[in-house]
Amino acid sequence: MWSGDFDSKVLYVQTHGITDPGRSATPFFLAASAAAMECEVMIYFTMYGPTLLRKDMVDKIGPKGERGQPLRYFIEQATGLGVRLLVCQPSLDLNDLAIDELIDGVEMIGGAAFNDLAIAADAVISF
């Protein structure tokens, strides 16, 4: 699944979801930074992570008060730089979600594909 066109490959793993909004933006921010550094970057959403990608939630999650941006801002920043968003099929089931309830562009992969990505990555970072 890695293209081979980049010198460095970074895989972020997001396990936290909408019940822990304080952990939602950082993987997207760091992934965007890595992509801007010309790394190939993917974020894998597992456990409760897929809930962050719900179409009906990306504009509702964000910092308290008037400062800051909603989660959609960070998602668009990352994907605009080429970051790929991957979701775990069993985690969709865990959260009673279907792929069509998620934002556009999310790819579904299984455990074996994730393991291949992790083995080939230069860095795997978990949130």
C-alpha positions as CSV (number, residue, x, y, z in Angstrom):
1,M,0.0,0.0,0.0
2,W,3.0,2.3,0.4
3,S,3.8,3.9,-2.9
4,G,7.6,3.6,-2.7
5,D,7.9,7.2,-4.1
6,F,8.9,8.7,-0.8
7,D,12.0,8.4,1.3
8,S,10.1,8.3,4.7
9,K,6.9,6.6,5.6
10,V,5.0,7.5,8.7
11,L,1.9,5.7,10.1
12,Y,-0.2,7.3,12.8
13,V,-2.6,5.1,14.7
14,Q,-5.7,6.9,16.2
15,T,-7.5,4.8,18.9
16,H,-9.4,7.6,20.7
17,G,-12.7,8.9,19.4
18,I,-15.4,11.5,20.0
19,T,-15.5,10.8,23.8
20,D,-12.0,12.1,24.1
21,P,-12.0,15.2,21.8
22,G,-8.8,16.5,23.3
23,R,-6.9,13.8,21.4
24,S,-8.6,14.3,18.1
25,A,-6.7,17.0,16.2
26,T,-3.1,16.1,17.1
27,P,-2.7,13.1,14.7
28,F,-4.0,15.2,11.8
29,F,-1.7,18.1,12.7
30,L,1.3,15.9,12.9
31,A,0.4,14.0,9.8
32,A,0.1,17.2,7.9
33,S,3.5,18.3,9.2
34,A,5.1,15.1,8.1
35,A,3.4,15.3,4.6
36,A,4.7,18.8,4.2
37,M,8.2,17.4,4.9
38,E,7.6,15.2,1.9
39,C,6.9,12.0,3.8
40,E,4.3,9.5,2.8
41,V,1.7,9.5,5.6
42,M,-1.3,7.5,6.6
43,I,-3.5,7.6,9.7
44,Y,-5.1,4.3,10.7
45,F,-8.3,4.6,12.8
46,T,-9.0,1.7,15.1
47,M,-10.9,1.0,18.3
48,Y,-12.9,4.2,18.9
49,G,-10.9,6.3,16.3
50,P,-13.4,5.8,13.5
51,T,-16.0,7.9,15.3
52,L,-13.9,11.0,14.6
53,L,-14.5,10.5,10.9
54,R,-18.3,10.5,11.1
55,K,-19.8,13.0,8.7
56,D,-22.1,14.4,11.4
57,M,-19.2,15.0,13.9
58,V,-16.3,16.6,12.2
59,D,-17.8,20.1,12.5
60,K,-18.9,19.5,16.1
61,I,-15.5,18.5,17.6
62,G,-13.2,21.3,18.4
63,P,-11.8,23.4,21.2
64,K,-14.0,24.9,23.8
65,G,-14.7,28.6,23.4
66,E,-14.2,30.8,20.4
67,R,-10.6,30.0,19.7
68,G,-9.3,27.3,17.5
69,Q,-10.7,25.3,14.6
70,P,-13.1,22.4,14.3
71,L,-11.7,19.0,13.5
72,R,-12.7,19.3,9.9
73,Y,-10.1,22.0,9.5
74,F,-7.3,19.6,10.6
75,I,-8.7,16.8,8.5
76,E,-8.8,18.9,5.3
77,Q,-5.3,20.3,6.0
78,A,-3.9,16.8,6.3
79,T,-5.7,15.2,3.3
80,G,-5.0,18.3,1.2
81,L,-1.3,17.4,1.7
82,G,-1.9,13.8,0.6
83,V,-2.4,12.1,4.0
84,R,-4.5,8.9,3.5
85,L,-7.1,8.0,6.1
86,L,-7.6,4.3,6.7
87,V,-10.2,2.6,8.9
88,C,-10.3,-0.8,10.6
89,Q,-13.4,-2.8,9.5
90,P,-13.9,-4.5,12.9
91,S,-13.7,-1.1,14.6
92,L,-16.6,0.1,12.4
93,D,-18.6,-2.8,13.7
94,L,-17.5,-2.0,17.3
95,N,-18.9,1.5,16.9
96,D,-22.0,0.5,15.0
97,L,-20.8,2.4,11.9
98,A,-20.8,1.8,8.2
99,I,-18.2,3.2,5.8
100,D,-20.8,5.5,4.1
101,E,-21.3,7.3,7.4
102,L,-17.7,8.5,7.3
103,I,-16.3,11.5,5.5
104,D,-15.4,11.0,1.8
105,G,-12.0,9.5,1.0
106,V,-11.7,7.1,3.9
107,E,-10.3,3.7,2.9
108,M,-11.2,0.4,4.7
109,I,-8.4,-2.1,5.4
110,G,-8.0,-5.2,7.5
111,G,-5.6,-6.3,10.1
112,A,-3.1,-8.0,7.7
113,A,-2.9,-4.8,5.6
114,F,-2.3,-2.7,8.7
115,N,0.5,-5.1,9.8
116,D,2.1,-4.8,6.4
117,L,2.0,-1.0,6.6
118,A,3.4,-1.0,10.1
119,I,6.3,-3.3,9.1
120,A,7.2,-1.2,6.1
121,A,6.8,2.2,7.9
122,D,9.8,4.1,9.1
123,A,7.8,5.3,12.1
124,V,4.6,4.2,13.8
125,I,3.1,6.7,16.2
126,S,0.0,5.9,18.3
127,F,-2.6,8.2,19.9
